[in-house]
Each structure stands twice: as structure tokens, then as C-alpha cells.
Amino acid sequence: MRAVITVLGKDMVGILAGVSNICAETNVNIIEVTQSILQDMFAMIMLADISKSTTDFTVLSDRLSEFGNSNGLSVHTMHEDIFNSMHRI
């Protein structure tokens, strides 16, 4: 099982590290990362393997959202099945 994690907000030091630390603490493997800095805005999409996660998906999503809220970022975590269903033609 995989999840798509998106992060948007004002660029600052430690965004990637903060998200990565939460993933590491919960045994979530980051498969791919793409990020861009558009002037002073940070945008990242991360594909993560959650099959061996030591926590419930909802808890992971909440932890990432809390990280975002405390840093002025928008962080969304979506299960791959939901993501695929939303983008099916």
C-alpha cells in the first residue's frame, strides 16, 4: 500500500526533514519525492510505502497535518487507492 503526501507553503529550512522524520518514526518508506521552490513558495509531492507502517494511516495523516499546521504549511496525506479513484477517467 502506498500514500501520496503533498506539502505546500512558504519555503523555509527543514520542511523535507520534518516530513521525512515523521515517516521514519512510523516506518514509512519514502519511494519518490519531487519538490519545487517557486519564488518563496515550497511545493512537494511524496510517494510513500505505508505497508510496513507501525501506526494507523489516520494517525500518520494527523501527525503530518499537525506538522504542517505548526509550521504554516498545508500537508495532505491520501491513500493511493483514493488518489487513483479521484483521477480515473
Secondary structure, 3 states (H helix, E strand, C coil): CEEEEEEEEECCCCHHHHHHHHHHHCCCEEEEEEEEEECCEEEEEEEEECCCCCCCHHHHHHHHHHHHHHCCEEEEEEEHHHHHHHCCC
